[in-house]
Amino acid sequence: MATLAISVVDYLNDALLADHHALAALMQHRVPCNESLAKHPTIQVGDDGDGYRVGFIGLLNGLVSELSGGKYPQVVMVVDDELDIVRFEYRPLFESSTTVTCGDGSGPRWPAYVCRLCGATFCTPGGTYPRSCDACGTNEASR
């Protein structure tokens, strides 16, 4: 999963270096879409209060998700304070905690996971990558 998403991120960063202005215009453009597209299991669609909107990154994340077996890789656009694109990055849905560890105290310990959606911190058996968030129930395949 991550290999394809990382390749996409590298590709987008190369394009950004080649023509920053063109990529910025393309990536920041979002168009209205219908509820059917908004309910697609992998395409990311936002609701701005006036209806659903989809952009290039939302479609791209949907494609990468489909090609990687239903997992939900998060290709993100990093922007500065003026909302100008700085770079593209890969961010998984669940991130290892740097402060909370798991284990019963009688054996090895491992980092907990943090859900990027709701912020909950939770443990998994043996530190395996989570299937879903214990707090909000979100998983990479259903987002």
C-alpha positions as CSV (number, residue, x, y, z in Angstrom):
1,M,0.0,0.0,0.0
2,A,2.6,2.5,1.1
3,T,4.9,1.8,-1.9
4,L,2.3,2.9,-4.5
5,A,1.3,6.0,-2.4
6,I,5.0,7.0,-1.9
7,S,5.6,6.6,-5.7
8,V,2.6,8.9,-6.3
9,V,4.0,11.4,-3.8
10,D,7.4,11.4,-5.5
11,Y,5.7,11.9,-8.9
12,L,3.6,14.8,-7.7
13,N,6.7,16.4,-6.1
14,D,8.6,16.1,-9.4
15,A,5.7,17.7,-11.2
16,L,5.6,20.5,-8.6
17,L,9.3,21.2,-9.1
18,A,8.8,21.3,-12.9
19,D,5.8,23.7,-12.9
20,H,4.7,25.0,-9.4
21,H,2.1,27.4,-10.8
22,A,0.4,24.8,-12.9
23,L,0.3,22.2,-10.1
24,A,-1.0,24.8,-7.6
25,A,-3.9,25.8,-9.9
26,L,-4.8,22.1,-10.7
27,M,-4.6,20.9,-7.1
28,Q,-6.6,23.8,-5.6
29,H,-9.5,23.4,-8.1
30,R,-12.5,21.6,-6.9
31,V,-15.8,21.0,-8.8
32,P,-19.3,20.3,-7.7
33,C,-20.3,16.6,-7.8
34,N,-23.4,14.5,-7.0
35,E,-24.2,12.4,-4.0
36,S,-23.4,9.2,-5.9
37,L,-19.7,10.2,-6.2
38,A,-19.7,11.5,-2.7
39,K,-20.7,8.1,-1.4
40,H,-18.0,6.3,-3.4
41,P,-16.1,4.0,-1.0
42,T,-12.6,5.3,-1.9
43,I,-12.9,8.7,-3.6
44,Q,-12.5,11.6,-1.2
45,V,-15.2,14.2,-1.5
46,G,-15.8,17.2,0.6
47,D,-19.1,19.0,1.6
48,D,-18.6,22.8,1.8
49,G,-22.1,23.5,3.0
50,D,-23.4,24.3,-0.5
51,G,-23.0,20.7,-1.8
52,Y,-20.4,18.1,-2.5
53,R,-17.0,19.0,-4.2
54,V,-14.2,16.8,-5.5
55,G,-10.7,17.7,-6.5
56,F,-7.7,16.0,-8.1
57,I,-6.2,14.7,-4.8
58,G,-9.6,13.1,-3.8
59,L,-9.7,11.2,-7.1
60,L,-6.1,10.3,-6.9
61,N,-6.4,8.9,-3.3
62,G,-9.4,6.9,-4.5
63,L,-7.4,5.4,-7.4
64,V,-4.4,4.6,-5.2
65,S,-6.8,3.0,-2.7
66,E,-8.4,0.8,-5.3
67,L,-5.0,-0.3,-6.7
68,S,-3.6,-1.1,-3.3
69,G,-6.3,-3.5,-2.2
70,G,-8.8,-1.3,-0.6
71,K,-6.5,0.3,2.0
72,Y,-6.7,4.0,2.3
73,P,-3.4,5.7,1.6
74,Q,-3.4,9.4,2.4
75,V,-1.6,11.4,-0.2
76,V,-1.7,15.0,1.2
77,M,-0.8,18.4,-0.1
78,V,1.2,20.4,2.4
79,V,0.6,24.1,2.2
80,D,2.2,27.2,3.9
81,D,0.5,30.0,5.8
82,E,-0.5,31.6,2.5
83,L,-2.0,28.3,1.3
84,D,0.8,27.9,-1.3
85,I,1.8,24.2,-2.0
86,V,5.1,23.3,-0.3
87,R,5.2,19.6,-1.1
88,F,3.2,16.4,-1.2
89,E,3.5,13.7,1.5
90,Y,2.2,10.3,2.4
91,R,0.4,10.0,5.7
92,P,-1.2,6.8,6.9
93,L,-4.5,6.9,8.7
94,F,-3.0,5.6,11.9
95,E,0.3,7.0,13.3
96,S,2.5,5.5,16.1
97,S,2.3,7.4,19.3
98,T,5.5,9.0,20.5
99,T,4.3,9.2,24.1
100,V,1.9,6.3,24.9
101,T,3.1,2.7,25.0
102,C,1.1,-0.6,25.4
103,G,1.7,-3.9,27.1
104,D,0.7,-5.5,30.3
105,G,4.0,-4.7,32.1
106,S,5.2,-8.3,32.2
107,G,6.8,-8.3,28.7
108,P,7.8,-6.1,25.9
109,R,6.1,-2.7,25.3
110,W,5.2,-1.1,21.9
111,P,3.8,2.2,20.8
112,A,0.1,2.9,20.8
113,Y,-1.6,4.2,17.6
114,V,-3.2,7.6,17.1
115,C,-6.2,8.0,14.7
116,R,-5.7,11.0,12.4
117,L,-9.4,11.5,12.2
118,C,-10.6,11.7,15.8
119,G,-7.3,11.9,17.7
120,A,-8.0,8.8,19.8
121,T,-5.0,6.9,21.1
122,F,-5.4,3.1,21.4
123,C,-3.4,-0.1,21.6
124,T,-3.4,-3.1,19.3
125,P,-2.4,-6.7,20.1
126,G,1.4,-6.9,19.9
127,G,1.6,-3.5,18.2
128,T,0.2,-4.7,14.9
129,Y,-1.1,-2.1,12.5
130,P,-4.8,-1.4,13.4
131,R,-7.8,-2.5,11.4
132,S,-9.9,0.3,12.7
133,C,-10.0,3.0,15.4
134,D,-11.4,1.9,18.7
135,A,-13.0,5.3,19.3
136,C,-14.6,6.3,16.0
137,G,-14.6,2.9,14.2
138,T,-13.0,4.4,11.1
139,N,-10.7,2.1,9.1
140,E,-8.6,2.7,6.0
141,A,-10.9,0.7,3.7
142,S,-14.1,2.6,4.7
143,R,-12.9,6.2,4.7
